[in-house]
C-alpha cells in the first residue's frame, strides 16, 4: 500500500485485526480513510460493537445465554449505538 488504502484493504485489515500490528504510517492512513469514508467508518463501528457484544457474552454464565435475548440486545445496540 503506497498511498491511501482502498475500502477493500481497510475492511480486510479491520476484519482480520491487522491494524494493531501495522506500521504507524499505515495506521494513520487507515484512520484518515475512516474519517473520510462513511461506509468504512460504519463498518469499523459495527466491528467494534460486535467485538464488545462477544466480550460481554463471554463474561456471562452459560445459563444466562438465551438466543432471543442476545439477538434482541445486538439489534438494539446496532439501532442506537
C-alpha positions as CSV (number, residue, x, y, z in Angstrom):
1,X,0.0,0.0,0.0
2,X,1.7,3.2,-1.2
3,X,-0.9,5.9,-0.6
4,X,-4.4,5.9,0.6
5,X,-5.8,2.4,1.2
6,X,-8.8,1.3,-0.7
7,X,-12.1,0.4,1.0
8,X,-11.3,-3.3,0.4
9,X,-7.9,-3.0,2.1
10,X,-9.4,-1.1,5.1
11,X,-12.2,-3.6,5.7
12,X,-9.8,-6.6,5.3
13,X,-7.4,-5.1,7.9
14,X,-10.3,-4.3,10.3
15,X,-11.9,-7.7,9.9
16,X,-8.6,-9.6,10.3
17,X,-7.4,-7.5,13.2
18,X,-4.2,-6.4,11.4
19,X,-4.5,-2.7,12.2
20,X,-2.9,-3.1,15.7
21,X,0.3,-4.6,14.3
22,X,0.5,-2.4,11.2
23,X,3.2,0.2,10.9
24,X,2.4,3.7,12.2
25,X,2.1,5.2,8.7
26,X,-0.4,2.5,7.6
27,X,-2.5,3.0,10.8
28,X,-2.5,6.8,10.2
29,X,-3.6,6.3,6.6
30,X,-6.4,3.9,7.7
31,X,-7.6,6.4,10.3
32,X,-7.6,9.1,7.6
33,X,-9.6,6.8,5.3
34,X,-12.1,6.1,8.1
35,X,-12.6,9.8,8.7
36,X,-13.3,10.4,5.0
37,X,-15.3,7.3,4.1
38,X,-18.7,6.9,5.8
39,X,-19.1,3.3,4.6
40,X,-15.8,2.1,6.1
41,X,-16.4,4.2,9.2
42,X,-19.8,2.5,9.7
43,X,-18.1,-0.9,9.1
44,X,-15.5,-0.1,11.8
45,X,-18.2,0.9,14.3
46,X,-20.1,-2.3,13.5
47,X,-17.0,-4.4,14.1
48,X,-16.4,-2.7,17.4
49,X,-20.0,-3.3,18.5
50,X,-19.7,-7.0,17.5
51,X,-16.4,-7.3,19.4
52,X,-17.9,-5.7,22.5
53,X,-21.0,-7.9,22.3
54,X,-18.9,-11.0,22.1
55,X,-16.7,-10.0,25.0
56,X,-19.8,-9.3,27.1
57,X,-21.3,-12.6,26.1
58,X,-18.1,-14.5,27.1
59,X,-18.4,-13.0,30.6
60,X,-21.8,-14.4,31.2
61,X,-22.8,-17.7,32.7
62,X,-24.0,-20.4,30.2
63,X,-27.4,-20.4,31.8
64,X,-27.8,-16.7,31.1
65,X,-27.2,-17.1,27.4
66,X,-30.6,-17.2,25.7
67,X,-30.5,-16.8,21.9
68,X,-33.5,-14.5,21.5
69,X,-32.2,-12.2,24.4
70,X,-28.8,-11.9,22.8
71,X,-30.2,-11.2,19.3
72,X,-32.5,-8.5,20.6
73,X,-29.7,-6.8,22.5
74,X,-27.4,-6.8,19.5
75,X,-30.2,-5.4,17.3
76,X,-31.0,-2.7,19.9
77,X,-27.3,-1.7,20.1
78,X,-27.0,-1.5,16.3
79,X,-30.1,0.7,16.1
80,X,-29.0,3.0,18.9
81,X,-25.1,2.9,19.3
